[in-house]
Amino acid sequence: MNIKILRGRILSFKTEPQGIDDKDSYLYIEDGAIAIEGEKIVALGSFNKVRSKYKQYKLIDHRPHLLMAGFIDPHIHYVQTQVVASYAPNLLKWLYNYTFVEEQKFINFTHAEQIAAKFFTELINNGTTTACTFCSVHPHSVEAFFKESEKHNMAMIGGKVLMNRNCPDKLRDNPQLSYDESKRLIKKWHNRGRQKYAITPRFAITSTPEQLEAAGALLAENPDCYLQTHLSENKDEIALTKQLYPVHKDYLSIYEFYGLLGEKSLFAHSIHLSESEKDLMAQSNSVAISCPTSNLFLGSGLFNMQQMKKAGIRIGVATDIGGGTSYSMLQTMGDFYKVQQMNNYHLNPLSSFYMMTLGNALILSMEEEIGTLEVGSYADIIVLNSRATSAMELRAKTINNLSEELFLLQTLGDDRSIVQTYIAGKAAKYADKS
């Protein structure tokens, strides 16, 4: 038996907090411990109780820091890592002037490998242990992504972009080719180790009806796969989509027509939805994913969480690199909080940390594997320091409770607040030399 025990303050969510005083929604232990054997958590509780279970163990003492499940990012583009902070007045100009230019570089496999390695380093440094990721149209961009993920033993979701119009020629495939290449990649990578595949039409603007039909066929043949795309991010995008698909009632009904809705269907942005689209999203159990830093950066709009929850829609929050401006889920939730303030909805910090962990695990249907520190979960764990900078340390001196500490982390925290990131029980941010 090779047991590793992490000691520190423990926070793990059980369910969605119903308010800032909902202590039943989470487990908090002041002097806690997580016992890890191999890749999984085998014990959780007070330090004295956990250590009493084992005669021999390796102790890693992270006191006074906070131990949580790793962050989960349900919408990000690894092929856009060098697009971050590119100036443009709106989404479509940003897409054509920067993103499509950058993604053409992924025709080179060496470039794809190099960017994939940098991408995973950024995720780990920021405490993100699982992400749902867009690759480029090139199949080898997917190969590079999954190979790097497999090297780190991370639970990752990814897929080849399907795109056959309204983009540069070098980024176009065709319906049959996109179907064939995706089918091969699904067979090779889906459920291989901790890897999962997402069928990935970029959005309706860049796919013909024939290609969306091919995407629907792939999903019907592989119902265990995810579907990821974009929806109603920008009003000009919506107008162009309606021009391209004039026979459909609205944007989401296009995806419905081609069989792309369901509990593993992830629709990034979903800002400007009609009431009928909200009803359809809720009825189909599909997921709306807010990308606050991206939406603010590109001036796309403000995601209204209160309205979406009232409609019964499942919600996730994501960075959306490279339209997003930070790999940090802490900074992402800081901006998400501000967006909700603008909508007169006051998101409490317990809910923020729930969304980054168990909440995002639930919308990915992965709550049995990740998102909590429950026994049997993978030991994807982060160590958080709420005094990581001088400004944070100064504010921390006046903090009186857990909620205030969490709010400090999401408001001022970033990669410097991540003391360590464990992937399946192995220290990944800084090598464990002991």
C-alpha positions as a Markdown table, in Angstrom:
| # | Residue | x | y | z |
|---|---|---|---|---|
| 1 | Met | 0.0 | 0.0 | 0.0 |
| 2 | Asn | 1.4 | 3.4 | -1.1 |
| 3 | Ile | -0.6 | 6.1 | 0.6 |
| 4 | Lys | -0.1 | 9.8 | 0.3 |
| 5 | Ile | -1.9 | 12.2 | 2.7 |
| 6 | Leu | -2.4 | 15.8 | 1.9 |
| 7 | Arg | -3.1 | 17.9 | 5.0 |
| 8 | Gly | -4.8 | 21.3 | 5.0 |
| 9 | Arg | -8.1 | 23.0 | 5.2 |
| 10 | Ile | -10.7 | 21.0 | 3.2 |
| 11 | Leu | -13.5 | 22.4 | 1.1 |
| 12 | Ser | -15.7 | 20.1 | -1.1 |
| 13 | Phe | -19.2 | 20.8 | -2.3 |
| 14 | Lys | -22.1 | 18.3 | -2.0 |
| 15 | Thr | -24.8 | 20.3 | -3.8 |
| 16 | Glu | -25.5 | 23.8 | -5.1 |
| 17 | Pro | -25.5 | 26.4 | -2.3 |
| 18 | Gln | -28.9 | 28.0 | -1.8 |
| 19 | Gly | -27.4 | 31.0 | -0.1 |
| 20 | Ile | -24.3 | 32.3 | 1.6 |
| 21 | Asp | -25.3 | 30.6 | 4.9 |
| 22 | Asp | -26.1 | 27.2 | 3.3 |
| 23 | Lys | -23.5 | 25.2 | 5.3 |
| 24 | Asp | -25.2 | 21.9 | 4.4 |
| 25 | Ser | -24.2 | 22.3 | 0.7 |
| 26 | Tyr | -20.5 | 21.7 | 1.4 |
| 27 | Leu | -18.0 | 20.0 | 3.6 |
| 28 | Tyr | -15.4 | 22.2 | 5.4 |
| 29 | Ile | -12.7 | 20.8 | 7.7 |
| 30 | Glu | -10.3 | 23.2 | 9.4 |
| 31 | Asp | -7.6 | 20.6 | 9.9 |
| 32 | Gly | -8.4 | 18.0 | 7.3 |
| 33 | Ala | -6.7 | 15.4 | 5.3 |
| 34 | Ile | -7.1 | 13.6 | 1.9 |
| 35 | Ala | -5.6 | 10.2 | 1.5 |
| 36 | Ile | -4.6 | 9.2 | -2.0 |
| 37 | Glu | -3.8 | 5.7 | -3.2 |
| 38 | Gly | -2.7 | 5.6 | -6.9 |
| 39 | Glu | -5.0 | 7.9 | -8.8 |
| 40 | Lys | -7.9 | 8.0 | -6.5 |
| 41 | Ile | -9.0 | 9.5 | -3.2 |
| 42 | Val | -9.4 | 6.7 | -0.6 |
| 43 | Ala | -10.2 | 8.7 | 2.6 |
| 44 | Leu | -11.4 | 12.2 | 3.5 |
| 45 | Gly | -11.9 | 13.7 | 7.0 |
| 46 | Ser | -10.1 | 15.2 | 9.9 |
| 47 | Phe | -6.4 | 14.8 | 9.9 |
| 48 | Asn | -6.3 | 12.7 | 13.0 |
| 49 | Lys | -9.1 | 10.4 | 11.8 |
| 50 | Val | -7.6 | 9.9 | 8.3 |
| 51 | Arg | -4.0 | 9.3 | 9.5 |
| 52 | Ser | -5.2 | 6.7 | 12.1 |
| 53 | Lys | -6.3 | 4.5 | 9.2 |
| 54 | Tyr | -2.8 | 3.9 | 8.0 |
| 55 | Lys | 0.4 | 2.6 | 9.6 |
| 56 | Gln | 2.6 | 4.1 | 6.8 |
| 57 | Tyr | 2.0 | 7.1 | 4.6 |
| 58 | Lys | 3.7 | 10.0 | 3.0 |
| 59 | Leu | 2.5 | 13.3 | 4.5 |
| 60 | Ile | 2.4 | 16.5 | 2.5 |
| 61 | Asp | 1.5 | 19.4 | 4.8 |
| 62 | His | -0.2 | 22.2 | 3.0 |
| 63 | Arg | -1.4 | 24.1 | 6.0 |
| 64 | Pro | -2.7 | 26.8 | 6.2 |
| 65 | His | -3.9 | 26.6 | 2.6 |
| 66 | Leu | -7.2 | 25.5 | 1.3 |
| 67 | Leu | -7.6 | 22.1 | -0.6 |
| 68 | Met | -10.3 | 21.8 | -3.2 |
| 69 | Ala | -11.2 | 19.7 | -6.2 |
| 70 | Gly | -9.4 | 21.0 | -9.3 |
| 71 | Phe | -11.2 | 23.6 | -11.5 |
| 72 | Ile | -13.1 | 22.6 | -14.6 |
| 73 | Asp | -13.2 | 24.8 | -17.7 |
| 74 | Pro | -16.0 | 23.6 | -20.1 |
| 75 | His | -15.2 | 25.9 | -23.1 |
| 76 | Ile | -11.7 | 26.8 | -24.3 |
| 77 | His | -9.7 | 26.8 | -27.6 |
| 78 | Tyr | -6.2 | 25.5 | -27.2 |
| 79 | Val | -5.4 | 26.6 | -30.8 |
| 80 | Gln | -6.0 | 30.2 | -29.8 |
| 81 | Thr | -3.4 | 30.5 | -27.1 |
| 82 | Gln | -1.5 | 33.0 | -29.2 |
| 83 | Val | -4.6 | 35.0 | -30.0 |
| 84 | Val | -5.2 | 36.2 | -26.4 |
| 85 | Ala | -5.2 | 40.0 | -26.1 |
| 86 | Ser | -5.7 | 40.7 | -29.9 |
| 87 | Tyr | -7.5 | 43.9 | -30.5 |
| 88 | Ala | -10.7 | 43.9 | -32.5 |
| 89 | Pro | -14.0 | 45.9 | -32.3 |
| 90 | Asn | -16.2 | 42.8 | -32.3 |
| 91 | Leu | -16.5 | 39.0 | -32.5 |
| 92 | Leu | -16.6 | 38.5 | -36.3 |
| 93 | Lys | -13.7 | 40.9 | -37.0 |
| 94 | Trp | -11.7 | 39.3 | -34.3 |
| 95 | Leu | -12.4 | 35.9 | -35.7 |
| 96 | Tyr | -11.4 | 36.8 | -39.3 |
| 97 | Asn | -8.5 | 39.1 | -38.5 |
| 98 | Tyr | -6.8 | 36.9 | -35.8 |
| 99 | Thr | -8.3 | 33.5 | -35.1 |
| 100 | Phe | -8.5 | 32.1 | -38.6 |
| 101 | Val | -5.0 | 33.4 | -39.3 |
| 102 | Glu | -3.6 | 31.7 | -36.2 |
| 103 | Glu | -5.5 | 28.4 | -36.7 |
| 104 | Gln | -4.0 | 28.0 | -40.1 |
| 105 | Lys | -0.6 | 27.4 | -38.4 |
| 106 | Phe | -1.9 | 24.1 | -37.1 |
| 107 | Ile | -1.4 | 22.5 | -40.5 |
| 108 | Asn | 2.2 | 22.1 | -39.0 |
| 109 | Phe | 2.2 | 19.2 | -36.6 |
| 110 | Thr | 5.3 | 20.4 | -34.7 |
| 111 | His | 3.5 | 23.7 | -34.1 |
| 112 | Ala | 0.5 | 21.9 | -32.8 |
| 113 | Glu | 2.7 | 19.8 | -30.4 |
| 114 | Gln | 4.5 | 22.9 | -29.1 |
| 115 | Ile | 1.3 | 24.9 | -28.5 |
| 116 | Ala | -0.4 | 21.9 | -26.8 |
| 117 | Ala | 2.5 | 21.6 | -24.4 |
| 118 | Lys | 2.3 | 25.3 | -23.5 |
| 119 | Phe | -1.5 | 25.1 | -23.2 |
| 120 | Phe | -1.4 | 22.3 | -20.7 |
| 121 | Thr | 1.2 | 24.1 | -18.7 |
| 122 | Glu | -1.1 | 27.2 | -18.4 |
| 123 | Leu | -4.0 | 25.0 | -17.3 |
| 124 | Ile | -2.0 | 23.3 | -14.6 |
| 125 | Asn | -0.5 | 26.5 | -13.4 |
| 126 | Asn | -4.0 | 28.0 | -13.0 |
| 127 | Gly | -5.4 | 25.0 | -11.2 |
| 128 | Thr | -7.5 | 23.7 | -14.1 |
| 129 | Thr | -7.5 | 19.9 | -14.2 |
| 130 | Thr | -10.3 | 19.3 | -16.8 |
| 131 | Ala | -11.3 | 21.3 | -19.8 |
| 132 | Cys | -13.6 | 20.9 | -22.8 |
| 133 | Thr | -11.5 | 22.1 | -25.8 |
| 134 | Phe | -11.8 | 23.1 | -29.4 |
| 135 | Cys | -8.9 | 22.0 | -31.6 |
| 136 | Ser | -8.5 | 23.2 | -35.2 |
| 137 | Val | -9.9 | 21.7 | -38.4 |
| 138 | His | -6.7 | 19.7 | -38.8 |
| 139 | Pro | -6.9 | 16.1 | -37.4 |
| 140 | His | -3.3 | 16.2 | -36.1 |
| 141 | Ser | -4.2 | 19.2 | -33.9 |
| 142 | Val | -6.5 | 16.7 | -32.1 |
| 143 | Glu | -3.7 | 14.1 | -32.0 |
| 144 | Ala | -1.3 | 16.6 | -30.4 |
| 145 | Phe | -3.9 | 17.7 | -27.9 |
| 146 | Phe | -4.8 | 14.2 | -26.7 |
| 147 | Lys | -1.2 | 13.0 | -26.7 |
| 148 | Glu | -0.3 | 15.9 | -24.4 |
| 149 | Ser | -3.3 | 15.3 | -22.2 |
| 150 | Glu | -2.6 | 11.6 | -21.9 |
| 151 | Lys | 1.0 | 12.4 | -20.9 |
| 152 | His | -0.4 | 14.3 | -17.9 |
| 153 | Asn | -3.1 | 11.8 | -17.2 |
| 154 | Met | -5.7 | 14.5 | -17.3 |
| 155 | Ala | -9.5 | 14.1 | -17.8 |
| 156 | Met | -9.9 | 16.2 | -21.0 |
| 157 | Ile | -12.5 | 16.6 | -23.7 |
| 158 | Gly | -11.6 | 17.7 | -27.2 |
| 159 | Gly | -12.5 | 17.5 | -30.8 |
| 160 | Lys | -11.7 | 18.5 | -34.4 |
| 161 | Val | -13.5 | 21.6 | -35.6 |
| 162 | Leu | -15.9 | 21.1 | -38.5 |
| 163 | Met | -15.9 | 24.1 | -40.8 |
| 164 | Asn | -16.6 | 24.2 | -44.6 |
| 165 | Arg | -17.7 | 27.8 | -45.4 |
| 166 | Asn | -17.2 | 31.4 | -44.4 |
| 167 | Cys | -13.5 | 30.8 | -43.5 |
| 168 | Pro | -10.2 | 30.7 | -45.3 |
| 169 | Asp | -9.7 | 27.9 | -47.8 |
| 170 | Lys | -6.9 | 26.4 | -45.8 |
| 171 | Leu | -9.3 | 25.9 | -42.9 |
| 172 | Arg | -12.1 | 24.2 | -44.9 |
| 173 | Asp | -13.0 | 20.6 | -44.8 |
| 174 | Asn | -16.2 | 19.2 | -46.4 |
| 175 | Pro | -19.1 | 17.2 | -44.9 |
| 176 | Gln | -17.8 | 13.8 | -45.8 |
| 177 | Leu | -14.2 | 14.5 | -44.8 |
| 178 | Ser | -15.3 | 16.0 | -41.5 |
| 179 | Tyr | -17.4 | 13.0 | -40.8 |
| 180 | Asp | -14.7 | 10.5 | -41.8 |
| 181 | Glu | -11.9 | 12.3 | -39.8 |
| 182 | Ser | -14.1 | 12.8 | -36.7 |
| 183 | Lys | -15.2 | 9.1 | -36.8 |
| 184 | Arg | -11.5 | 8.0 | -36.9 |
| 185 | Leu | -10.6 | 10.3 | -34.0 |
| 186 | Ile | -13.5 | 9.2 | -31.9 |
| 187 | Lys | -12.6 | 5.5 | -32.4 |
| 188 | Lys | -9.0 | 6.2 | -31.4 |
| 189 | Trp | -9.4 | 8.6 | -28.5 |
| 190 | His | -12.9 | 8.5 | -27.0 |
| 191 | Asn | -12.8 | 6.8 | -23.6 |
| 192 | Arg | -9.1 | 6.0 | -24.0 |
| 193 | Gly | -7.8 | 6.5 | -20.5 |
| 194 | Arg | -9.3 | 9.7 | -19.2 |
| 195 | Gln | -9.9 | 11.2 | -22.7 |
| 196 | Lys | -13.3 | 12.0 | -24.1 |
| 197 | Tyr | -14.3 | 13.3 | -27.5 |
| 198 | Ala | -16.5 | 16.2 | -28.5 |
| 199 | Ile | -18.1 | 16.5 | -32.0 |
| 200 | Thr | -17.3 | 20.1 | -32.8 |
| 201 | Pro | -19.0 | 22.1 | -35.5 |
| 202 | Arg | -17.6 | 25.6 | -34.9 |
| 203 | Phe | -21.0 | 27.3 | -35.4 |
| 204 | Ala | -23.8 | 27.5 | -37.9 |
| 205 | Ile | -22.1 | 30.3 | -39.9 |
| 206 | Thr | -19.1 | 28.1 | -40.8 |
| 207 | Ser | -21.0 | 24.9 | -41.6 |
| 208 | Thr | -23.4 | 24.2 | -44.4 |
| 209 | Pro | -26.6 | 22.2 | -43.8 |
| 210 | Glu | -24.8 | 19.1 | -45.1 |
| 211 | Gln | -22.1 | 19.4 | -42.6 |
| 212 | Leu | -24.4 | 19.9 | -39.7 |
| 213 | Glu | -26.2 | 16.9 | -40.9 |
| 214 | Ala | -22.9 | 15.0 | -40.8 |
| 215 | Ala | -22.4 | 16.2 | -37.2 |
| 216 | Gly | -25.8 | 15.0 | -36.3 |
| 217 | Ala | -25.1 | 11.6 | -37.8 |
| 218 | Leu | -21.8 | 11.4 | -35.8 |
| 219 | Leu | -23.7 | 12.2 | -32.6 |
| 220 | Ala | -26.4 | 9.7 | -33.3 |
| 221 | Glu | -23.8 | 7.0 | -33.9 |
| 222 | Asn | -21.8 | 8.0 | -30.8 |
| 223 | Pro | -24.3 | 9.2 | -28.2 |
| 224 | Asp | -21.7 | 8.9 | -25.5 |
| 225 | Cys | -19.7 | 11.7 | -27.1 |
| 226 | Tyr | -20.1 | 15.4 | -26.4 |
| 227 | Leu | -21.3 | 18.1 | -28.8 |
| 228 | Gln | -19.7 | 21.5 | -28.5 |
| 229 | Thr | -20.4 | 24.6 | -30.5 |
| 230 | His | -21.2 | 28.3 | -30.2 |
| 231 | Leu | -24.6 | 30.0 | -29.9 |
| 232 | Ser | -25.9 | 33.5 | -29.9 |
| 233 | Glu | -22.7 | 35.2 | -28.8 |
| 234 | Asn | -23.1 | 38.4 | -30.9 |
| 235 | Lys | -26.1 | 40.1 | -32.5 |
| 236 | Asp | -24.3 | 40.4 | -35.9 |
| 237 | Glu | -23.6 | 36.6 | -35.7 |
| 238 | Ile | -27.2 | 35.9 | -35.1 |
| 239 | Ala | -28.3 | 38.1 | -38.0 |
| 240 | Leu | -25.9 | 36.3 | -40.4 |
| 241 | Thr | -27.0 | 32.9 | -39.1 |
| 242 | Lys | -30.6 | 33.7 | -39.9 |
| 243 | Gln | -29.6 | 34.8 | -43.4 |
| 244 | Leu | -27.8 | 31.5 | -44.0 |
| 245 | Tyr | -30.7 | 29.4 | -42.5 |
| 246 | Pro | -33.8 | 31.4 | -43.4 |
| 247 | Val | -36.3 | 28.5 | -43.0 |
| 248 | His | -35.6 | 28.0 | -39.3 |
| 249 | Lys | -37.4 | 29.8 | -36.5 |
| 250 | Asp | -34.3 | 30.8 | -34.7 |
| 251 | Tyr | -30.6 | 30.0 | -34.0 |
| 252 | Leu | -31.1 | 27.1 | -31.6 |
| 253 | Ser | -33.8 | 25.5 | -33.7 |
| 254 | Ile | -31.1 | 25.0 | -36.4 |
| 255 | Tyr | -29.1 | 22.8 | -34.1 |
| 256 | Glu | -32.3 | 21.0 | -33.0 |
| 257 | Phe | -33.2 | 20.2 | -36.6 |
| 258 | Tyr | -29.9 | 18.5 | -37.1 |
| 259 | Gly | -30.1 | 16.5 | -33.9 |
| 260 | Leu | -27.5 | 18.3 | -31.9 |
| 261 | Leu | -29.3 | 19.0 | -28.7 |
| 262 | Gly | -29.1 | 16.9 | -25.5 |
| 263 | Glu | -27.6 | 16.5 | -22.0 |
| 264 | Lys | -24.0 | 16.4 | -23.4 |
| 265 | Ser | -24.5 | 19.3 | -25.8 |
| 266 | Leu | -22.6 | 22.4 | -24.8 |
| 267 | Phe | -23.5 | 25.8 | -26.2 |
| 268 | Ala | -21.0 | 28.4 | -25.5 |
| 269 | His | -22.1 | 32.0 | -24.8 |
| 270 | Ser | -25.9 | 31.7 | -25.2 |
| 271 | Ile | -26.4 | 35.4 | -24.4 |
| 272 | His | -29.1 | 36.6 | -26.7 |
| 273 | Leu | -31.7 | 33.8 | -26.5 |
| 274 | Ser | -35.4 | 34.2 | -27.3 |
| 275 | Glu | -37.9 | 32.8 | -24.9 |
| 276 | Ser | -38.6 | 29.9 | -27.3 |
| 277 | Glu | -34.9 | 29.1 | -27.4 |
| 278 | Lys | -34.7 | 29.1 | -23.6 |
| 279 | Asp | -37.6 | 26.7 | -23.5 |
| 280 | Leu | -36.0 | 24.5 | -26.1 |
| 281 | Met | -32.7 | 24.4 | -24.3 |
| 282 | Ala | -34.3 | 23.5 | -21.0 |
| 283 | Gln | -36.5 | 20.8 | -22.5 |
| 284 | Ser | -33.6 | 19.2 | -24.3 |
| 285 | Asn | -31.5 | 19.3 | -21.1 |
| 286 | Ser | -28.7 | 21.1 | -23.1 |
| 287 | Val | -26.1 | 23.3 | -21.5 |
| 288 | Ala | -25.5 | 27.0 | -21.7 |
| 289 | Ile | -22.0 | 28.0 | -21.0 |
| 290 | Ser | -21.2 | 31.6 | -20.0 |
| 291 | Cys | -17.8 | 33.0 | -21.0 |
| 292 | Pro | -17.6 | 36.3 | -19.1 |
| 293 | Thr | -14.1 | 37.6 | -19.9 |
| 294 | Ser | -14.6 | 36.9 | -23.6 |
| 295 | Asn | -18.0 | 38.5 | -23.7 |
| 296 | Leu | -16.8 | 41.6 | -22.0 |
| 297 | Phe | -13.6 | 41.8 | -24.1 |
| 298 | Leu | -15.4 | 41.5 | -27.4 |
| 299 | Gly | -18.4 | 43.5 | -26.2 |
| 300 | Ser | -20.8 | 40.7 | -27.0 |
| 301 | Gly | -23.3 | 41.1 | -24.2 |
| 302 | Leu | -24.1 | 40.2 | -20.6 |
| 303 | Phe | -25.1 | 36.6 | -19.8 |
| 304 | Asn | -28.2 | 36.7 | -17.5 |
| 305 | Met | -27.8 | 33.9 | -15.0 |
| 306 | Gln | -31.0 | 34.6 | -13.1 |
| 307 | Gln | -33.2 | 34.4 | -16.3 |
| 308 | Met | -31.4 | 31.2 | -17.4 |
| 309 | Lys | -31.9 | 29.5 | -14.0 |
| 310 | Lys | -35.6 | 30.6 | -14.0 |
| 311 | Ala | -36.0 | 29.0 | -17.4 |
| 312 | Gly | -34.6 | 25.7 | -15.9 |
| 313 | Ile | -31.4 | 25.8 | -18.0 |
| 314 | Arg | -28.2 | 24.0 | -16.9 |
| 315 | Ile | -25.4 | 26.5 | -16.7 |
| 316 | Gly | -21.6 | 26.3 | -16.9 |
| 317 | Val | -18.9 | 29.0 | -16.7 |
| 318 | Ala | -15.7 | 29.0 | -18.8 |
| 319 | Thr | -12.6 | 31.0 | -19.8 |
| 320 | Asp | -13.0 | 30.8 | -23.6 |
| 321 | Ile | -9.4 | 31.4 | -24.3 |
| 322 | Gly | -8.5 | 33.1 | -26.7 |
| 323 | Gly | -11.5 | 35.4 | -26.8 |
| 324 | Gly | -11.2 | 35.2 | -23.0 |
| 325 | Thr | -8.5 | 37.1 | -21.4 |
| 326 | Ser | -7.3 | 34.8 | -18.6 |
| 327 | Tyr | -6.7 | 31.1 | -18.1 |
| 328 | Ser | -7.6 | 31.5 | -14.5 |
| 329 | Met | -11.0 | 30.3 | -13.4 |
| 330 | Leu | -10.7 | 32.5 | -10.4 |
| 331 | Gln | -10.5 | 35.6 | -12.6 |
| 332 | Thr | -13.2 | 34.2 | -14.8 |
| 333 | Met | -15.5 | 33.9 | -11.9 |
| 334 | Gly | -14.5 | 37.4 | -10.7 |
| 335 | Asp | -15.8 | 38.8 | -14.0 |
| 336 | Phe | -18.9 | 36.5 | -14.0 |
| 337 | Tyr | -19.8 | 38.0 | -10.6 |
| 338 | Lys | -19.5 | 41.5 | -12.0 |
| 339 | Val | -21.7 | 40.6 | -15.0 |
| 340 | Gln | -24.4 | 39.2 | -12.7 |
| 341 | Gln | -24.2 | 42.4 | -10.6 |
| 342 | Met | -25.0 | 44.3 | -13.8 |
| 343 | Asn | -28.0 | 42.1 | -14.2 |
| 344 | Asn | -29.0 | 42.8 | -10.6 |
| 345 | Tyr | -28.3 | 39.2 | -9.5 |
| 346 | His | -25.9 | 38.8 | -6.6 |
| 347 | Leu | -23.9 | 35.7 | -6.9 |
| 348 | Asn | -22.5 | 34.6 | -3.6 |
| 349 | Pro | -18.9 | 33.2 | -3.4 |
| 350 | Leu | -20.0 | 29.7 | -2.3 |
| 351 | Ser | -21.9 | 29.4 | -5.5 |
| 352 | Ser | -18.9 | 30.7 | -7.5 |
| 353 | Phe | -16.7 | 27.9 | -6.2 |
| 354 | Tyr | -19.4 | 25.3 | -6.6 |
| 355 | Met | -19.7 | 26.3 | -10.3 |
| 356 | Met | -16.0 | 26.0 | -10.9 |
| 357 | Thr | -15.9 | 22.5 | -9.4 |
| 358 | Leu | -19.0 | 20.3 | -8.8 |
| 359 | Gly | -21.3 | 22.5 | -10.9 |
| 360 | Asn | -19.1 | 22.3 | -14.0 |
| 361 | Ala | -18.6 | 18.5 | -13.4 |
| 362 | Leu | -22.4 | 18.1 | -13.4 |
| 363 | Ile | -22.9 | 19.8 | -16.7 |
| 364 | Leu | -20.3 | 17.5 | -18.2 |
| 365 | Ser | -21.9 | 14.4 | -16.6 |
| 366 | Met | -18.6 | 13.7 | -14.8 |
| 367 | Glu | -19.5 | 14.2 | -11.2 |
| 368 | Glu | -18.7 | 10.6 | -10.3 |
| 369 | Glu | -15.1 | 11.2 | -11.4 |
| 370 | Ile | -14.2 | 14.8 | -10.7 |
| 371 | Gly | -15.5 | 18.0 | -9.1 |
| 372 | Thr | -15.4 | 16.9 | -5.5 |
| 373 | Leu | -13.1 | 15.3 | -2.9 |
| 374 | Glu | -15.4 | 12.4 | -2.3 |
| 375 | Val | -13.9 | 9.0 | -1.8 |
| 376 | Gly | -13.6 | 7.2 | -5.2 |
| 377 | Ser | -13.0 | 10.4 | -7.1 |
| 378 | Tyr | -9.9 | 11.0 | -9.1 |
| 379 | Ala | -7.3 | 12.9 | -6.9 |
| 380 | Asp | -7.5 | 16.0 | -9.1 |
| 381 | Ile | -6.8 | 18.5 | -6.3 |
| 382 | Ile | -5.7 | 22.1 | -6.0 |
| 383 | Val | -4.1 | 24.0 | -3.1 |
| 384 | Leu | -5.2 | 27.6 | -2.8 |
| 385 | Asn | -3.4 | 30.4 | -1.0 |
| 386 | Ser | -5.6 | 33.4 | -0.3 |
| 387 | Arg | -2.5 | 35.5 | 0.7 |
| 388 | Ala | -0.6 | 34.9 | -2.5 |
| 389 | Thr | 0.1 | 38.6 | -3.2 |
| 390 | Ser | 0.8 | 41.6 | -0.9 |
| 391 | Ala | -2.7 | 43.1 | -1.7 |
| 392 | Met | -4.4 | 39.8 | -0.9 |
| 393 | Glu | -2.4 | 39.4 | 2.3 |
| 394 | Leu | -3.4 | 42.9 | 3.4 |
| 395 | Arg | -7.1 | 42.2 | 2.8 |
| 396 | Ala | -6.9 | 38.7 | 4.3 |
| 397 | Lys | -6.1 | 40.3 | 7.7 |
| 398 | Thr | -9.6 | 41.5 | 8.0 |
| 399 | Ile | -11.4 | 38.3 | 6.8 |
| 400 | Asn | -13.7 | 36.6 | 9.3 |
| 401 | Asn | -15.1 | 33.6 | 7.5 |
| 402 | Leu | -14.8 | 31.1 | 4.6 |
| 403 | Ser | -17.1 | 33.0 | 2.3 |
| 404 | Glu | -15.1 | 36.2 | 2.6 |
| 405 | Glu | -11.9 | 34.2 | 1.9 |
| 406 | Leu | -13.4 | 32.7 | -1.2 |
| 407 | Phe | -14.6 | 36.1 | -2.4 |
| 408 | Leu | -11.1 | 37.4 | -2.0 |
| 409 | Leu | -9.7 | 34.5 | -4.1 |
| 410 | Gln | -12.1 | 35.0 | -6.9 |
| 411 | Thr | -11.7 | 38.8 | -6.9 |
| 412 | Leu | -7.9 | 39.2 | -6.6 |
| 413 | Gly | -6.6 | 35.6 | -7.1 |
| 414 | Asp | -4.9 | 34.2 | -10.2 |
| 415 | Asp | -2.2 | 31.6 | -11.0 |
| 416 | Arg | -0.1 | 32.9 | -8.0 |
| 417 | Ser | -2.9 | 31.6 | -5.7 |
| 418 | Ile | -2.4 | 28.1 | -7.0 |
| 419 | Val | 0.2 | 26.6 | -4.6 |
| 420 | Gln | 0.0 | 23.1 | -6.2 |
| 421 | Thr | -2.1 | 21.2 | -8.7 |
| 422 | Tyr | -2.4 | 17.5 | -8.3 |
| 423 | Ile | -3.5 | 15.4 | -11.4 |
| 424 | Ala | -4.7 | 11.9 | -10.4 |
| 425 | Gly | -2.7 | 12.2 | -7.2 |
| 426 | Lys | 0.5 | 13.4 | -8.8 |
| 427 | Ala | 1.9 | 16.9 | -8.2 |
| 428 | Ala | 1.9 | 18.7 | -11.5 |
| 429 | Lys | 2.6 | 22.4 | -11.0 |
| 430 | Tyr | 5.8 | 21.8 | -9.1 |
| 431 | Ala | 7.4 | 18.4 | -9.1 |
| 432 | Asp | 7.2 | 16.5 | -5.8 |
| 433 | Lys | 10.9 | 15.9 | -5.0 |
| 434 | Ser | 10.3 | 14.5 | -1.5 |
